[in-house]
Structures are given as C-alpha cells and as structure tokens.
Amino acid sequence: MMLEAVDLKINYGRITAVRGVSLGVEKGEIVTLVGANGAGKSSILHGIAGAEKLAGGSVSFEGKDITANRAHHTAALGVSLVPEGRRIFGRMSVLENLEVGGCLKDPVSLKNGLAMVMGLFPVLKERARQEAGTLSGGEQQMLAIARGLMNEPKLLLLDEPSLGLSPLMEQAVFKVIAEIRRLGTTILLVEQNANLALKISDKTYVVESGKITLSGKSGELLKDDNIKKAYLGG
Ligand code: ATP
C-alpha cells in the first residue's frame, strides 16, 4: 500500500466529523471517496495531509508513519493536497501561483515542473502572465491542480475538482486527472460527480456520516442498485 489510513477520527469541537475511517491506496491507482455533503470526505483528505488534527487513528505513506506530521512535512514526502474551492492567489500571475506550488524545489526541478504542467495545461502557458483572479472558473481549477503538481507529488489528494464547473469543463478536468495518473501520479479523489469519478477510478469508498459504509472496485459499484439510487441519479 502506498497510503494506508487506519481508524481515522476527526473532531471539530464537540462535532465528530470522522468516526473511524480506514482506507488504502495502492501506487498507480485512482481511488474515489463519494458521499453526501458533510459526510466527512474533505476532513479525511485534510487529516491525511496533516492539515487537520487527528483525534485518533494512524496514517502511513510508503511505509512511513506520518500520523503526527505537520502538513509541510507530509508535502515534502510527496503528498500534495489540492483543496476544495481552488484557493489560488488571485492577484498573482498564473506563473507566480505555479512558482509558489514549487517552492520546495530547487531551481532545476522548478523549471522541469513548470515545463511539465505547461505541457499538461496549455491554457496556463498561454496565460502565464495573466492575473490568476481573471481566469475562468475552469481555468482556475486547472491552475489549482497544476500548482499541486509543481511539487511533483507521488500522491495527489484532489478535493472536489469539478465543483461549480460547466459539464464541458468538468469533462476537461477529468481528462486531465486521467492523464496525471498516466504520467505516474497516484490520486485520491473526492468528487460530487460520482458518475464520472467511478468511471475514472479503480476503487471507491462510500462515506456516510463520518464512516465508510461501502467500498469496492469502482466498476462493480457502478452497477450496484443502491449506489445508483443514492449517488448516480437513478
Ligand atoms: P462537503 O462536500 O460539503 O465538503 P464533506 O463530505 O467533505 O462535505 P466535511 O467538509 O469533511 O464533509 O465535513 C464533515 C462535517 O464536519 C460536517 O458536519 C461539517 O459541517 C463539519 N466541519 C467541517 N469543517 C469544520 C470546521 N472547520 N469546524 C466545524 N465543523 C466542521
């Protein structure tokens, strides 16, 4: 297992958001978390990334225990979190946003990283000098993903990358996700578009009220009647 989370628990004050979640991601996989709003999916990603404090459980990455790691330590090991809502720096240029993403890198790797993401996202190359806040929603999402890739992560944690996008941009984002995996990055994906997410992924976990209630091969869950009713619109 590349990533293994065991019995994760996360509280916000008296609210228990994650109640003992265990999951695993193998190298090369795309793994999806689906579930209703507020089920705890974002919290799980943040807990794994070291961006949210764990009330219990453990996380290991490539065999190392990273449970107590701060977010920047986990990032330095090769785990990038692309949070929901893009959170790009609107007043900075596209290029500057990417440079921030690559700030852990030496100048040569930074240059390689830029070439890699510009190849993957030609629109960002065209708009390198443009203020990021003036990009369209879809382009901002591409920038957020590209910034996450600048660190050349082994594992990319993607939180709701298609949220708020038009169907066409949604398709484009999913195409990029498939391409990122093809280039060798493992992906743990949180998505509200369960249909697309299950089609693109190898394995899926269903999260309900802070717990995993079902998991399996995505192709099999796509055919599951309960999953169809609850998450696939029929
Ligand atoms: P969404 O798709 O709406 O982001 P989610 O499945 O990602 O949902 P989380 O964002 O992890 O769910 O939230 C899980 C629960 O924890 C929810 O009840 C939410 O209101 C609560 N929660 C999340 N973040 C905080 C916070 N910073 N402070 C207090 N409660 C929080």
Boltz pocket constraint, residues with backbone or C-beta under 6 A from the ligand:
constraints:
  - pocket:
      binder: B
      contacts: [[A, 12], [A, 15], [A, 16], [A, 17], [A, 35], [A, 36], [A, 37], [A, 38], [A, 39], [A, 40], [A, 41], [A, 42], [A, 43], [A, 44]]
      max_distance: 6.0
